[in-house]
């Protein structure tokens, strides 16, 4: 790639880095925000959840909007909104202000991230060049989250408002560079012949279904408490999803071409991303609670301890491309899931006094697993998709990852709460022992998710082998027909007679 191509990639990767540090820094700063503003536990939880709700609810719409309305246009507009509301969050004096600011920031990220990814997939030639760009993009996302934990700890020491102000400075620089580097032709919408008419009923039903589904997932944190409202929200989400499918079948220019959802490679990649990211964030959430609540580590100590998981930021753009080129993305994805099973499984017998050295193998292996799986999953989710639907494919992928993170965190929280309840007053051990047992119970969630993901990725390897055999057979049959053709046997001279 040339200098300008690398500069463009750096700008686009800057947005996913920005999104990663934004989420990570807030996760570290929440205790300080809660204490300073006097927020209740429920309000503090909504400060985090509102971002996920906005992101997951509108990512599918954001991805398709990039295809229909122009990728450059949507990227620059959503990045501008991201800058504005991230800054407004830093001036918040009430909990509701933070919740609104985080929700709108999440919605802007839902339009910005798929646009950035689709700009990569349409700006770089399919094959090794695009694969390398996607793997750098994935590594930058992981590096942003890992560094965000440390930066968030440092900024929180200065004052939690800097957690909101710092991204504004970075985003402003990215915005100025993007205006100059993103080609103007990427801002052009699809022509009317390509289906430029916007499917408003599809957009409304899709956003409504995603919002309700995300809210139902977030409510899983309550466990069995209030299960009726959770079930009602889930049923409403399913009904809206059914309405969305019905609308798309009848629409002349559907928001989502349903045939794309029947592509096995896309479905496997999105499901794999959901399970892998969900397990990763669920494990990290439990680990953070274990270190801070049970072991008494500070936020900064925890952040520094977890930074070793950021090794994926180095491995994803260096080692992973070589492995993908040699073995194919399906096998590399499977290898990442197998390593994740090993990493989380090693942590299941965690003790109350484990040294950092005892935790280190899990942290390193988990980081390597992320480097192997996440980038190739991004390749698989967009590979072979038409250029006119790259934004949609990117939106589907990011919808899956956001739901995955929400499911992972909500599920481990629910299991931890249930285990704490059953081992509480009726428990026979000490309070610390009961708490440790609850942590161990919660750790089974990420293990179960990556085990299921291993099965899904194994099916992907099987499908890849079948495709290779089919291609070989077609090539062999074509060669046989060529050799049997008299014109070809005579050197092709018959065609000139």
N, C-alpha and C positions, 0 to 999 in steps of 0.2 A: 504494500500500500504506500501511496505517496504521502507527502507532508500534509497536504490539505485533507486527505482521507483520514489520517491519524488525528488531525485537529478536530474534525467533525466528530469522530468517534469519542474523543476526549470530552467534548461538550455533551454529547448524548449520554455518555456514561456518568457525567457529572450529575445528571438529574436523578439517576437511580442511587448514586452515592448520597445525594442530598436527601432523598426519601429514606434511605437506610439510617443515616445519622439522626434525622428528625425523630424517627420512631424510637431509636435506642436512647437518645438523650432524654426524651420525655419519660421513658420507663425508669431511668435512674432518678429523675428529678421529682417524680410524683410524691414521695413522702414529704419532701420539703415544701412543695406546692400545697399539699393538704394541710400541713402544719401552719403555714404562713397565712393562708386564706380561711382557715377554720372549716375546711370542707368535711362533710360526712363521708363515710366509707363508700356509700352508694354513689355520691357525686364524684368522688375521686375516680371510681371505677368507670363512670360515664365519660370522664375526660379522655380516658384511653379508648373506650369502646366506641365513642362517637366517630373517631377517625376511621376505625375499621368498618363501621356502619356505612359511612359515606364512600369509602374506597370500594368495598365489596358491592355496594348497591349500584354503583354507576360505572364500574370498569367495563362491563360488556357494552354499554351505551357509548362510553368514551372511545373504545376501540373502533367501533363501527363509524362513529362520527369522524374519526381521523381518515377513514377510507372515503367517506362521502363528502366531507366538507374541506378536506385538505389537511395533510399531516403537519406541514409547517405552521399553518394558521392555528390549528388546535394546540400544537405544542407551545407556541409562543403565548397564546391567550391563557392557557391553563397554568403555565409557569408564572405568568404575571399575577394571577389570582393566588397562587401558592405563596408568592412573596408577600403580597398584601396581608393575607390572613394569618400567616405565620408571625408577621410583625405585630398585628393586632392582638394576638394571643399574649404577647409579652406585656401588654398594657392592661390586661384583665384584672379586675378587682373583685369579681364575683365568680362563683363556680359556673353559672349559666353562660357567662361570656366566654369562658374557656371552652365549654362544650360546643357552643356555636362555632367558635373559631376553628376548633379541631374538626368538626363535621365538614365545614366548607373546605378546609385544607385537604381532608380526605377525598372529597369530591373532585377537587382540582387535580390531585394525584391520580385519580381514576381516569382522567382525560390525558394527563401528561405522560404517564409511564407507558401505556400502550402506544401512544403516538411516537415516543422515543424509540421503542422497540421496533415498530413498523418502519420508522425512518432508517433503522439499521438494516432490516431485512430487504428494503427496497433500494438502498444506496450502495450495497456491497454485493458483488456477484455471488450467486448461489454456488456453494462448494467450500473449499478450504478458506477462502477469504471471508465469506460470511460466517462460517463456523468460528473462525478466530475472533471476529468482531463480537459475536454472541457470547463467546466464552469470556472475553475481556469484560463485557457488559455484566455477566453473571458474577464474575470475580469482584468487580467494583461494588456490586450490590452487597455482597457478603462483607467486603472490607469496610464499607460505610457503616454497616450495623456494628461490626466489631469495634471499630475506632470510635463510633458514637457512644459506646458504653463508657470508654475512658474519658473522652472529651466531655460527655455529659456529667461525669463525676467531678471533673475539674471545674466546669462552668457552674455547677450547682454550688460549689464552695464559694464562688464569687457572688452568686445570687441566681435563683432559678429562672429569672426573666431572661438571662442571657441564653438559655436553652432555646428560646424563641427568636431572639434577636440575631444570634450567630448564623442560622440558616439564611436569614434575609441577605446578609452580605455575600454569602456564597452563591445564592440563587440569582442575585442581581448581576454578579459577574458572568454567570452562565447565560443569563438572558441577553446581555450585551454581545457576547461571543456568538450566540445562536443566531441572532439577527443577521450577522455577517456571513456565517459559515453554512447555514442550511440553504440549499439551492431553492430559488424562488419557485421552480416548477413543482417542488414538493408541496407547495401551498395551494396548488390548483385542485379544485374538487373534481370528482368524476364527471364525465359528460353525461348528458341526459340519457344517451343510448346505453350507458353502463349502469343505469339505475340510480340516478342522483336523487330522485324524489325521496324525501325523508318519510320513513314509516312511523308516524307519530303514535298511533295505537300500540304498535309493537314496542316503541320506546317507553311508553307509560307503563304497560303491563310488565315489561322486562325489569324496569327500575323498581316497580312496586314489589314484584316477586323477590328480587334480590335483597331489597331492604328488609322485607319481612323475614326472609330466610336467615339473613345475617343477624337480625334481632333474636330470632329463635335460637340460633347457635350461641349467642352471647348469654341468653337466659339459662343455658345449660349449667352455668356456674352456680346457680342456686340449687342444683341437685333436685331432690324430691320436693323441696319447698316451692310452692307456687307452680306446680307442674301443669295445672289446668290452663293458666294463661299461656304458658310455653307451648302446650299442645295446640291451643286455639290459634296462636300466631303461626305455628308450623303448618296447620291445615289451611289457613288463609294464604300462606305462601305457595302451597301446592295448587290451590285453586287458581291463583293468579298465574302460576306457571302453565297450567293447563290452558288458561285463556290466552296466554302468550303464544303457545303452540298453535292454537286454533286461528289466531290472528295471522300468524306467519304463513300458514298454509294457504290462506286466502289472499294475502297481500300481493299486489303486482310487483312491488319492489320491497321485499321483506328486509327488515333490519338484520336478521340472521337467516342465511340460507341453511335450512335444516339439514340438507345433505352433508354439510360440513360436520355436523354433530354425529353423523353416521360413519365418519372416517375412523377406522380403528386406531391408526397411529396418533391422531389428534386426541381421541378420547383417552387412550392409554397414557399419553404424555401429561395431559391435564390432571387425570386421576393420580398419576404418580407424583406430580408436583404438589397436589393437595396433601397427599399422605406424607411426603418427605418433609415439606415445609412445616406441616402441622406437628409432626414428631419433633422436628428441630426446635421450634419455638416452645412446644410443650415441655421438652426436656430442659431447655434453658430457663424457663419460668420456674420449674420445680427446683432446679439447681440454685437459682438466685435466692429463693425462699430458704432453702437448706442452709446456704452460707450466711445469710443475713439474720434469719430468725432463730435457727437452731445453733449456729456456730458463733453468732454475734459479730460477723465481719461488717465493716463499713461499706457504703456504696462504692467508694473509690477502690477499696481492697478487692471487692467482688469484681468490679470492672477490669482491674488489672489482671486478676486471676483468669478471667474468661478471654482475654485478648489472644491467648494462644490458639483459640478456635478460629481466629482470623487468618490462620495459615492458608486458608482457601483463597484468600485474595491474591496470594503469590502463586499458588499451584494452578488455579483455574486458567489463567492466561498463558502459563508456561508448560506444565506437564500435561494437562487435560487435552489440549489440541493434538499433541503427539499420539496420545492414547486413542483419541477418536479417529484420527487418520489411519491408525494401524488396525484397530479392532472394530470400529464402527460405534456410533453413539449408543446403540441398544445394549451392547455388552458393557460399555463403560458405566451406563446408568445402573445396570444390574450389580456391577462391582461396588458402586457407591451405596446401594441399598444394603448389600451384604456387610460392608464395613459399618454402616449405621446400626445394624442389628448387633454387631459385635460391640460397638462403642456403648450403646445404651444398656446392653445386657451386662457389660462389665460393671456398671454402676448400680445394678439392682441390690447387691448386698451391702450398700453404703453403710458405714458405721458413724456413730456420733462423734468420733474423734479421728476420723481419717485425715492423714496428712495430705498436703497439696500434691506430693509426689505420687501418692496412691490414686489421686484423681486425674493426674496428668495423662495417662494412656487414653482414658475416655475422651478428654478434651481434644487431644491431638487427632485421634482417629475420627472423631465427629467432624472436625474441620476438614480432614482429608476426604471424608465421605461427601461432605457438601460440595467440595471442589469437583469431585467426580460426577455427581448426580445432577446438580442444579443446572449447570450450563448445557450439558447434553439434553436435558429435558426441554430446555428452551429451544434448542435446535429441532428436536423431534416434534414440538408443538407447532412449529411454523414451516417445517420442511415439506416441500411439494405443494404448498398452498398458493393459489393464484395471487398475483401482486395486488389485485383489487380487493382481496380479503385478508391481507396481512395484518391490518389494524384489528379486524375482528378476531383473527387467530391470537394475536397478542392480548386482546381484551379477555378472551376465554382463559388464556394461561394465567393472567394476573388475577382474574376472578377466582380461579382455582387456588392460587397461592394465598389470597386474602382469606378465603373461606377456610383454607387449611390452617392458617395461623390462628384464626378465631376458634376453630374446632379443637385444635391442639391445646390451647390455653384454657378454654372453657371445660374441656373434658378432664384435664388433670386437676383443675380447680374443683370440679364436681366430685371426682373420685377422692381427692384429698379431704374434702369436706365430709363425705360419707364415711371414710375410714376414721376420721377424727371423731365423729359422732359415735360410731360403734365401739371405739376403743377409749371413749371418754369416761364418764361416770361408772360405766360397767366394766371398764378395763381392769386388768389385774396388775399391770406394770406401772412404772413411774410415769410422770407426765412427759418427761423427755423421751422415754422409751415408746410411749404411745404416739408422740409426734413423729418420731423416726419411722415407726411402722406406717403412719399415714403417708410419709414421703415415699417410702418404698412402694406402697400401693399405687400412688400417683405415677411412679416411674414405669409401671407396667403399660400405661397408655402409649407413650412413644414407642416402646418395644413392639406392641401389637400393631401400631400404624406402619412401622417400617417392615414388619414381617408381611403384612398384607401388600405393601408396596413391592416387596421382593417378588411376590407371586405375580403381580401385574407386570413388572419389568421382565420377568422370565417369559411371560407370554409375548412381550415385545421382541425378545431375542428369537423366540420361535418363529414369529411372523417375519422377522428380518431374514432368517435362514430360508424360509419358504419363498420369499421374494427373490432371493439370490438363485435358488434352484429353478424357479419359474423363468427367470431371465436367462439362465444358462440353457434351459430347454428350448426357449424361443430362438436363441442364438444358434443352437445346434440344428434346429429344424430349418432355419433360414439358410444355414450353410449347406445343408443336405439338398434343399430345393435348388440352390444356386448351382451346385455341382451336377444336378440332374438335368439342368436346362441346357439343351444343345447349343443355344446361342452363347452361353457362358463357357461351355466346354471348348467352343471354337474361338475363344478369345474375345467373344462379344461382336464378331464381325457380322453375324446375321442381322443384327439390329441396323446395320448400315445399308443393307441390300434393299 
